[in-house]
């Protein structure tokens, strides 16, 4: 009976990590241990940064809204509170797009919210 080795499984496992390291520089692409460490770190950063991207976009929308609201003489937090009282359910992304693309509609929205005090 021939001696069974675990080479095929090991090769497959290593190729899986090295394939994920494609495009990395030098030994980070070619050396198994370095490639694996780099890929694991990259995957952790990717997970973290997907969450941060959402956070950063929300901050951007709020800053844009605050600037547009202050031109109308109302602070952002008061504007959001007035929208809730007026039962207007638009998210910050949509409001931000309105403030940039269609200033007239946004101004009407602000007036509508002011009327719902």
Phi, psi and omega in degrees: 000130183289154180286128180272127176249163180258021184299314182301318180294318180296317180298316179299316181298315181292320181297326180299315180289319181293328177294321178292337182272007181300134179096350177283167186267134169056233185293339178295342178260328192258328184268128189302307186297314180296318181297317182296315179299317181295317180295318179298318179295317180298320180292323177294317178297320181298317179297313180299316187284337173296320177292318180295326180298316178299317180299315182294321179295319179298318177300318180297316179298319181294319178297317178297316180297317181299316180296316181292322180293319182294333174294333179267001176083025178222144180281159182301312185296321178294321180298313180297319179297318180293323177297319180295320177295324180280000180058040175260117185251080173244137179281169186295329179295313180295318179298319180296317178297319177299317182297327181274309189280319188228080185299324182296315178297320179297317179297322176296321178297318178297316179297319178298318179292321179297324181290342184269012179301000000 
